Amino acid sequence: MEEDPAELFAGDSGTLDADVRRVLVRLLQRRFLVADRNRAQWRTLLENQQVIESRLHDLFVHLVVDHDRGIAYKRQVRSAELDVPVLLRDDAYSRAETLVLVHLRTVFQRERGAGETSVRVDVEEIEQTALTYFDPDDTNVASHQREIRAAVARLAKEGLIEEESEGRFRVTPLVEVVLSNERLTELRAWLAAQVRGGASEEDVR
């Protein structure tokens, strides 16, 4: 593939086929590449995994391919021995986003443990659970509700949940990638300490 590259545009000195370049760009643009939603790109990734990994390593970025879940994602290389420029931003989730994420991960873990192959939640359930962690004396409930709905929208955009009908979502396996069992335990302890007021942000990545 790299021995006789076809020029894709004027002055092109790249060595990858167009489809492989598209997968590489998608991996850099998005947090995840999901097999079920991008079958052609997933196939291209698997067929060209070594060269794609090499390109990402040139940028100090790891490629993680989870075959069991059908998910690929990237991680920033970090090293105490090497000066590594940071390419990937590590944006923290807001408190409301963290509350929603912990609830989704908890429901996913419980339902999968009970043998369910597909896990679903209603936005009202998410909202009611998240609201329990806000100050009960705070009368600005509408503001918190908007925060929670915005959190749901962000997590849906990232692919952690998929809206199947109005207000009803399917929780995807991505939630396990974003929030490990160990991190879930830590955040539950954090939430227990924040019931009567807490931090504004919590980084769960």
SELOPA-79924 format. One line per 10 residues: for each residue x, y, z of N, C-alpha, C. Coordinates in nm, 2 decimals, always signed. Atoms other than C-alpha are relative to their C-alpha. Layout:
# residues N
X:Y:Z:X:Y:Z:X:Y:Z | ...
***
This chain:
# residues 205
+0.08:-0.12:+0.00:+0.00:+0.00:+0.00:+0.09:+0.13:+0.00 | -0.08:-0.12:-0.01:+0.28:+0.24:+0.09:+0.11:+0.01:-0.11 | -0.11:+0.00:+0.10:+0.52:+0.14:-0.19:-0.03:+0.08:-0.13 | +0.04:-0.07:+0.12:+0.32:+0.29:-0.47:-0.13:+0.09:+0.02 | +0.12:-0.08:-0.03:+0.09:+0.56:-0.33:-0.06:+0.08:-0.11 | +0.06:-0.09:+0.10:-0.16:+0.74:-0.55:-0.02:+0.14:+0.06 | +0.02:-0.14:-0.04:-0.16:+1.12:-0.53:-0.15:+0.03:+0.01 | +0.14:-0.04:-0.02:-0.49:+1.23:-0.39:-0.04:+0.14:-0.03 | +0.02:-0.14:+0.02:-0.45:+1.60:-0.43:+0.14:+0.06:-0.04 | -0.12:-0.06:+0.05:-0.19:+1.84:-0.58:+0.11:+0.01:+0.11
-0.11:+0.00:-0.10:+0.14:+1.80:-0.39:-0.01:-0.10:+0.10 | +0.02:+0.10:-0.10:+0.02:+1.50:-0.20:+0.13:-0.09:+0.02 | -0.12:+0.09:-0.02:+0.32:+1.32:-0.04:-0.04:-0.11:+0.10 | +0.04:+0.11:-0.10:+0.11:+1.09:+0.19:+0.02:-0.14:-0.06 | -0.02:+0.13:+0.05:+0.15:+0.72:+0.16:-0.12:-0.10:+0.03 | +0.12:+0.09:-0.04:-0.19:+0.59:+0.29:-0.11:+0.02:-0.11 | +0.11:+0.00:+0.09:-0.49:+0.50:+0.08:-0.11:+0.10:+0.06 | +0.09:-0.10:-0.04:-0.78:+0.75:+0.10:-0.09:-0.06:+0.12 | +0.09:+0.06:-0.11:-1.00:+0.51:+0.32:+0.07:-0.01:+0.13 | -0.08:+0.01:-0.12:-0.72:+0.46:+0.56:+0.02:+0.14:+0.07
-0.01:-0.13:-0.05:-0.66:+0.83:+0.59:-0.13:+0.05:+0.07 | +0.13:-0.05:-0.06:-1.03:+0.89:+0.66:-0.02:-0.06:+0.14 | +0.01:+0.06:-0.13:-1.02:+0.64:+0.95:+0.10:+0.06:+0.10 | -0.09:-0.06:-0.09:-0.71:+0.80:+1.09:-0.05:+0.14:+0.04 | +0.05:-0.13:-0.03:-0.87:+1.14:+1.07:-0.12:-0.01:+0.10 | +0.11:+0.02:-0.09:-1.19:+1.01:+1.24:+0.04:-0.03:+0.14 | -0.05:+0.04:-0.13:-0.99:+0.86:+1.52:+0.05:+0.13:+0.07 | -0.05:-0.12:-0.06:-0.83:+1.20:+1.58:-0.11:+0.10:+0.03 | +0.11:-0.09:-0.02:-1.16:+1.39:+1.55:-0.09:-0.04:+0.11 | +0.10:+0.05:-0.09:-1.38:+1.17:+1.76:+0.06:-0.08:+0.12
-0.05:+0.08:-0.11:-1.34:+1.00:+2.10:+0.00:-0.15:-0.03 | +0.01:+0.15:+0.02:-1.45:+0.66:+1.97:-0.03:-0.03:-0.15 | +0.05:+0.06:+0.13:-1.49:+0.46:+1.65:-0.07:-0.13:+0.05 | +0.08:+0.11:-0.05:-1.77:+0.21:+1.71:-0.04:-0.09:-0.12 | +0.01:+0.09:+0.11:-1.79:-0.10:+1.49:-0.15:-0.01:-0.05 | +0.14:+0.02:+0.04:-2.18:-0.13:+1.49:-0.04:+0.12:-0.08 | +0.04:-0.12:+0.07:-2.21:+0.23:+1.36:+0.08:+0.03:-0.12 | -0.09:-0.04:+0.11:-1.92:+0.24:+1.12:+0.07:-0.13:-0.05 | -0.06:+0.13:+0.03:-1.87:-0.11:+0.98:+0.11:+0.01:-0.10 | -0.11:-0.01:+0.11:-1.67:-0.01:+0.67:+0.13:+0.06:+0.06
-0.12:-0.06:-0.06:-1.43:+0.21:+0.87:+0.06:-0.10:+0.10 | -0.05:+0.10:-0.09:-1.40:-0.06:+1.14:+0.08:-0.11:-0.07 | -0.07:+0.10:+0.08:-1.30:-0.31:+0.88:+0.13:+0.05:-0.06 | -0.12:-0.06:+0.05:-1.05:-0.07:+0.73:+0.10:+0.01:+0.12 | -0.09:-0.01:-0.12:-0.91:-0.01:+1.08:+0.07:-0.13:+0.03 | -0.06:+0.13:-0.04:-0.86:-0.38:+1.15:+0.10:-0.05:-0.11 | -0.09:+0.04:+0.10:-0.70:-0.44:+0.81:+0.12:+0.08:-0.01 | -0.12:-0.09:+0.01:-0.46:-0.15:+0.85:+0.04:+0.05:+0.14 | -0.03:-0.04:-0.14:-0.42:-0.14:+1.23:+0.14:+0.04:+0.02 | -0.15:-0.02:-0.03:-0.04:-0.16:+1.23:+0.04:+0.14:-0.05
-0.04:-0.13:+0.06:+0.01:+0.14:+1.00:-0.07:+0.12:+0.07 | +0.07:-0.11:-0.07:-0.26:+0.35:+1.17:+0.06:+0.02:+0.14 | -0.07:-0.01:-0.13:-0.10:+0.27:+1.51:+0.13:+0.08:-0.01 | -0.12:-0.06:+0.02:+0.23:+0.38:+1.37:-0.01:+0.15:-0.02 | +0.03:-0.15:+0.02:+0.09:+0.72:+1.25:-0.03:+0.07:+0.13 | +0.04:-0.06:-0.13:-0.07:+0.78:+1.59:+0.12:+0.01:+0.10 | -0.11:+0.00:-0.09:+0.25:+0.68:+1.77:+0.10:+0.12:-0.03 | -0.08:-0.11:+0.04:+0.43:+0.95:+1.57:-0.05:+0.13:+0.07 | +0.06:-0.12:-0.07:+0.20:+1.20:+1.75:-0.01:-0.02:+0.15 | +0.00:+0.03:-0.14:+0.26:+1.04:+2.09:-0.14:-0.04:+0.05
+0.14:+0.04:-0.04:-0.09:+0.89:+2.09:-0.01:-0.16:-0.02 | +0.03:+0.14:+0.00:-0.19:+0.53:+2.17:-0.13:-0.03:-0.07 | +0.13:+0.05:+0.05:-0.46:+0.34:+1.98:-0.04:-0.12:+0.08 | +0.05:+0.11:-0.07:-0.67:+0.11:+2.18:-0.12:-0.06:-0.08 | +0.11:+0.07:+0.08:-0.89:-0.15:+1.99:-0.06:-0.11:+0.09 | +0.07:+0.09:-0.08:-1.14:-0.33:+2.21:-0.09:-0.09:-0.09 | +0.07:+0.09:+0.09:-1.25:-0.62:+2.00:-0.13:-0.05:+0.06 | +0.12:+0.06:-0.06:-1.50:-0.76:+2.25:-0.12:+0.10:+0.00 | +0.11:-0.10:+0.00:-1.70:-0.43:+2.27:-0.01:+0.06:-0.14 | +0.01:-0.06:+0.13:-1.63:-0.33:+1.91:+0.03:+0.15:+0.00
-0.02:-0.14:-0.02:-1.48:+0.00:+2.01:+0.15:+0.03:-0.02 | -0.13:-0.04:+0.01:-1.16:+0.18:+1.92:+0.01:+0.15:+0.04 | -0.01:-0.14:-0.05:-1.03:+0.50:+2.09:+0.15:+0.02:+0.02 | -0.14:-0.04:-0.02:-0.71:+0.69:+2.15:+0.03:+0.05:+0.14 | -0.04:-0.05:-0.13:-0.51:+0.78:+2.46:+0.13:+0.07:-0.02 | -0.12:-0.08:+0.01:-0.24:+1.04:+2.51:+0.11:-0.08:+0.07 | -0.12:+0.06:-0.06:+0.11:+0.89:+2.57:+0.05:+0.10:+0.11 | -0.06:-0.08:-0.11:+0.25:+1.01:+2.90:+0.12:-0.07:+0.05 | -0.12:+0.07:-0.04:+0.60:+0.94:+3.02:+0.08:+0.09:+0.09 | -0.09:-0.08:-0.09:+0.82:+1.05:+3.31:+0.14:+0.01:-0.05
-0.13:+0.00:+0.05:+1.13:+0.97:+3.11:+0.02:+0.09:-0.13 | +0.00:-0.06:+0.13:+1.04:+1.15:+2.79:-0.08:+0.13:+0.00 | +0.08:-0.12:+0.01:+0.93:+1.50:+2.71:-0.10:-0.02:-0.11 | +0.10:+0.03:+0.10:+0.60:+1.44:+2.54:-0.10:+0.11:-0.01 | +0.10:-0.11:+0.02:+0.39:+1.72:+2.39:-0.14:-0.06:+0.00 | +0.13:+0.05:-0.01:+0.03:+1.68:+2.47:-0.09:+0.05:-0.11 | +0.09:-0.04:+0.11:-0.20:+1.67:+2.17:-0.15:-0.01:+0.04 | +0.14:+0.03:-0.04:-0.52:+1.54:+2.33:-0.05:+0.08:+0.12 | +0.06:-0.07:-0.11:-0.73:+1.77:+2.55:-0.07:-0.10:+0.09 | +0.06:+0.08:-0.10:-0.85:+1.62:+2.87:-0.11:+0.08:+0.07
+0.11:-0.09:-0.05:-1.18:+1.81:+2.93:-0.07:-0.07:+0.12 | +0.08:+0.05:-0.12:-1.34:+1.76:+3.27:-0.15:+0.00:-0.03 | +0.14:-0.01:+0.00:-1.70:+1.67:+3.30:-0.05:+0.09:+0.11 | +0.06:-0.08:-0.10:-1.92:+1.91:+3.49:-0.05:-0.09:+0.11 | +0.06:+0.08:-0.11:-2.07:+1.80:+3.82:-0.13:-0.07:-0.05 | +0.13:+0.06:+0.05:-2.41:+1.74:+3.65:+0.03:-0.12:-0.10 | -0.04:+0.10:+0.10:-2.24:+1.54:+3.37:+0.05:-0.12:+0.08 | -0.05:+0.11:-0.09:-2.06:+1.33:+3.64:-0.11:-0.07:+0.06 | +0.11:+0.07:-0.06:-2.38:+1.26:+3.82:-0.08:-0.09:-0.10 | +0.07:+0.08:+0.10:-2.55:+1.14:+3.50:+0.08:-0.12:-0.04
-0.09:+0.11:+0.04:-2.25:+0.93:+3.40:+0.00:-0.11:+0.10 | +0.00:+0.10:-0.11:-2.23:+0.76:+3.74:-0.13:-0.08:+0.00 | +0.13:+0.07:+0.00:-2.60:+0.68:+3.72:-0.01:-0.10:-0.12 | +0.00:+0.09:+0.12:-2.57:+0.54:+3.36:+0.09:-0.12:+0.02 | -0.09:+0.11:-0.02:-2.27:+0.33:+3.46:-0.05:-0.10:+0.10 | +0.05:+0.08:-0.10:-2.44:+0.20:+3.77:-0.12:-0.09:-0.06 | +0.11:+0.07:+0.06:-2.76:+0.10:+3.58:+0.06:-0.11:-0.10 | -0.05:+0.09:+0.10:-2.55:-0.06:+3.30:+0.06:-0.12:+0.07 | -0.06:+0.11:-0.07:-2.35:-0.27:+3.55:-0.10:-0.09:+0.06 | +0.10:+0.08:-0.07:-2.66:-0.38:+3.74:-0.08:-0.08:-0.10
+0.08:+0.08:+0.09:-2.86:-0.48:+3.43:+0.08:-0.10:-0.08 | -0.08:+0.10:+0.06:-2.57:-0.65:+3.26:+0.03:-0.12:+0.09 | -0.02:+0.10:-0.10:-2.51:-0.84:+3.58:-0.12:-0.09:+0.02 | +0.12:+0.07:+0.00:-2.87:-0.95:+3.57:-0.03:-0.08:-0.13 | +0.01:+0.07:+0.13:-2.82:-1.09:+3.22:-0.06:+0.07:-0.11 | +0.06:-0.08:+0.11:-2.97:-0.81:+3.02:+0.10:+0.03:-0.10 | -0.09:-0.03:+0.11:-2.81:-0.76:+2.68:-0.01:+0.14:-0.05 | +0.02:-0.14:+0.04:-2.96:-0.42:+2.62:-0.05:+0.08:+0.12 | +0.03:-0.08:-0.12:-2.98:-0.15:+2.89:-0.06:+0.13:-0.04 | +0.07:-0.12:+0.04:-3.23:+0.14:+2.87:-0.04:+0.08:+0.12
+0.04:-0.09:-0.11:-3.31:+0.44:+3.09:-0.09:+0.11:-0.06 | +0.08:-0.11:+0.04:-3.56:+0.72:+3.08:+0.06:+0.13:+0.05 | -0.06:-0.13:-0.04:-3.46:+1.09:+3.10:-0.05:+0.04:+0.14 | +0.06:-0.04:-0.13:-3.70:+1.14:+3.39:+0.07:-0.07:+0.12 | -0.07:+0.08:-0.10:-3.52:+0.86:+3.59:+0.14:+0.06:+0.02 | -0.14:-0.07:-0.01:-3.18:+1.02:+3.51:-0.01:+0.13:+0.08 | +0.02:-0.13:-0.06:-3.31:+1.36:+3.62:-0.03:-0.02:+0.15 | +0.04:+0.02:-0.14:-3.47:+1.24:+3.94:+0.12:-0.05:+0.09 | -0.12:+0.05:-0.08:-3.15:+1.05:+4.05:+0.10:+0.10:+0.02 | -0.10:-0.10:-0.01:-2.92:+1.33:+3.97:-0.04:+0.11:+0.09
+0.04:-0.11:-0.08:-3.13:+1.59:+4.15:+0.02:-0.04:+0.15 | -0.02:+0.04:-0.14:-3.09:+1.39:+4.48:+0.13:+0.04:+0.05 | -0.13:-0.04:-0.05:-2.73:+1.50:+4.49:+0.02:+0.15:+0.01 | +0.00:-0.14:-0.02:-2.81:+1.87:+4.48:-0.05:+0.04:+0.13 | +0.04:-0.05:-0.13:-2.87:+2.08:+4.79:-0.15:+0.00:+0.00 | +0.15:+0.01:-0.01:-3.23:+2.00:+4.89:-0.06:+0.14:+0.04 | +0.05:-0.13:-0.04:-3.26:+2.36:+5.03:+0.01:+0.10:-0.12 | -0.01:-0.08:+0.11:-3.18:+2.50:+4.69:-0.13:+0.00:-0.08 | +0.13:+0.00:+0.07:-3.50:+2.62:+4.53:+0.00:+0.02:-0.15 | -0.02:-0.02:+0.14:-3.36:+2.67:+4.19:+0.01:-0.13:-0.08
+0.01:+0.14:+0.06:-3.47:+2.32:+4.07:+0.01:+0.01:-0.15 | +0.01:-0.01:+0.15:-3.54:+2.44:+3.71:+0.14:+0.01:-0.06 | -0.14:-0.01:+0.05:-3.17:+2.54:+3.67:+0.07:-0.13:+0.00 | -0.06:+0.13:-0.01:-3.05:+2.21:+3.79:-0.05:-0.10:-0.11 | +0.06:+0.09:+0.10:-3.29:+2.03:+3.56:+0.06:+0.03:-0.14 | -0.06:-0.04:+0.13:-3.15:+2.23:+3.26:+0.15:-0.05:+0.00 | -0.13:+0.05:+0.00:-2.80:+2.13:+3.37:+0.01:-0.15:-0.03 | +0.00:+0.15:+0.02:-2.89:+1.76:+3.38:-0.04:-0.03:-0.14 | +0.04:+0.02:+0.14:-3.07:+1.78:+3.04:+0.12:+0.03:-0.09 | -0.12:-0.03:+0.08:-2.76:+1.94:+2.90:+0.11:-0.10:+0.01
-0.09:+0.11:-0.02:-2.55:+1.67:+3.05:-0.04:-0.12:-0.08 | +0.05:+0.12:+0.08:-2.76:+1.40:+2.89:+0.03:+0.03:-0.15 | -0.02:-0.03:+0.14:-2.73:+1.58:+2.56:+0.15:-0.02:-0.04 | -0.14:+0.01:+0.03:-2.35:+1.59:+2.58:+0.04:-0.15:-0.01 | -0.04:+0.14:+0.00:-2.32:+1.22:+2.67:-0.06:-0.08:-0.12 | +0.06:+0.06:+0.12:-2.56:+1.13:+2.39:+0.09:+0.04:-0.13 | -0.08:-0.04:+0.11:-2.34:+1.33:+2.15:+0.13:-0.08:-0.01 | -0.12:+0.08:-0.01:-2.04:+1.14:+2.27:-0.02:-0.15:-0.03 | +0.03:+0.14:+0.04:-2.22:+0.81:+2.20:-0.02:-0.09:+0.12 | +0.02:+0.08:-0.12:-2.26:+0.69:+2.56:-0.14:-0.05:+0.02
+0.14:+0.04:+0.00:-2.63:+0.68:+2.52:-0.06:+0.04:-0.14 | +0.06:-0.02:+0.13:-2.85:+0.66:+2.21:-0.15:+0.01:+0.02 | +0.15:-0.02:-0.02:-3.21:+0.80:+2.20:-0.07:-0.08:-0.10 | +0.07:+0.09:+0.09:-3.44:+0.54:+2.07:-0.14:+0.05:-0.02 | +0.12:-0.07:+0.02:-3.76:+0.73:+2.13:+0.01:+0.12:+0.10 | -0.01:-0.13:-0.07:-3.84:+1.07:+2.29:+0.02:-0.03:+0.15 | -0.02:+0.01:-0.14:-3.69:+1.07:+2.64:+0.05:-0.14:+0.05 | -0.04:+0.14:-0.04:-3.58:+0.70:+2.63:+0.13:-0.03:-0.07 | -0.13:+0.02:+0.05:-3.22:+0.60:+2.58:+0.05:-0.14:+0.02 | -0.07:+0.13:-0.02:-3.01:+0.29:+2.53:+0.14:+0.04:+0.04
-0.13:-0.03:-0.05:-2.69:+0.29:+2.73:+0.10:-0.09:-0.08 | -0.09:+0.08:+0.09:-2.40:+0.18:+2.51:+0.12:-0.05:+0.09 | -0.11:+0.05:-0.07:-2.09:-0.02:+2.62:+0.11:+0.11:+0.01 | -0.10:-0.10:-0.02:-1.89:+0.30:+2.58:+0.01:+0.05:+0.14 | +0.00:-0.05:-0.13:-1.99:+0.39:+2.93:+0.10:-0.08:+0.09 | -0.10:+0.07:-0.07:-1.76:+0.11:+3.06:+0.14:+0.04:-0.03 | -0.13:-0.05:+0.04:-1.47:+0.25:+2.87:+0.03:+0.13:+0.06 | -0.02:-0.13:-0.06:-1.52:+0.60:+3.00:+0.02:-0.01:+0.15 | +0.00:+0.01:-0.15:-1.58:+0.49:+3.36:+0.03:-0.15:+0.04 | -0.03:+0.13:-0.05:-1.40:+0.18:+3.49:-0.06:-0.03:+0.13
+0.05:+0.04:-0.13:-1.51:-0.02:+3.79:+0.07:+0.08:+0.12 | -0.07:-0.06:-0.11:-1.24:+0.13:+4.00:-0.03:+0.15:+0.01 | +0.03:-0.14:+0.00:-1.32:+0.49:+3.89:-0.15:+0.02:+0.05 | +0.14:+0.00:-0.04:-1.69:+0.42:+3.95:-0.01:+0.00:+0.16 | -0.01:+0.01:-0.14:-1.61:+0.32:+4.31:+0.04:+0.13:+0.06 | -0.05:-0.13:-0.05:-1.41:+0.64:+4.36:-0.11:+0.11:-0.01 | +0.10:-0.11:+0.02:-1.69:+0.86:+4.22:-0.12:-0.02:+0.10 | +0.11:+0.02:-0.10:-1.95:+0.69:+4.44:+0.03:+0.06:+0.13 | -0.04:-0.06:-0.13:-1.75:+0.78:+4.74:+0.00:+0.15:+0.00 | +0.00:-0.14:+0.01:-1.70:+1.13:+4.61:-0.15:+0.06:+0.01
+0.14:-0.04:+0.00:-2.08:+1.16:+4.56:-0.06:+0.00:+0.14 | +0.05:+0.01:-0.14:-2.15:+1.04:+4.91:+0.05:+0.12:+0.08 | -0.05:-0.11:-0.08:-1.93:+1.32:+5.04:-0.05:+0.13:-0.05 | +0.05:-0.13:+0.06:-2.10:+1.58:+4.82:-0.15:+0.01:+0.01 | +0.15:-0.01:-0.01:-2.46:+1.51:+4.90:-0.05:+0.13:+0.05 | +0.04:-0.13:-0.06:-2.48:+1.83:+5.10:+0.07:+0.12:-0.06 | -0.07:-0.11:+0.07:-2.29:+2.04:+4.85:+0.13:-0.05:-0.04 | -0.13:+0.05:+0.04:-1.98:+1.98:+4.65:+0.07:+0.08:-0.11 | -0.08:-0.06:+0.10:-1.73:+2.05:+4.39:-0.08:+0.03:-0.13 | +0.07:-0.04:+0.12:-1.82:+2.22:+4.06:+0.03:-0.09:-0.11
-0.04:+0.08:+0.11:-1.63:+1.98:+3.84:+0.07:-0.12:+0.05 | -0.08:+0.12:-0.03:-1.49:+1.63:+3.85:+0.04:-0.07:-0.13 | -0.05:+0.06:+0.13:-1.27:+1.48:+3.58:-0.01:-0.15:+0.01 | +0.02:+0.14:-0.01:-1.38:+1.13:+3.51:+0.07:-0.07:-0.12 | -0.06:+0.06:+0.11:-1.16:+1.06:+3.21:+0.13:-0.07:+0.04
***
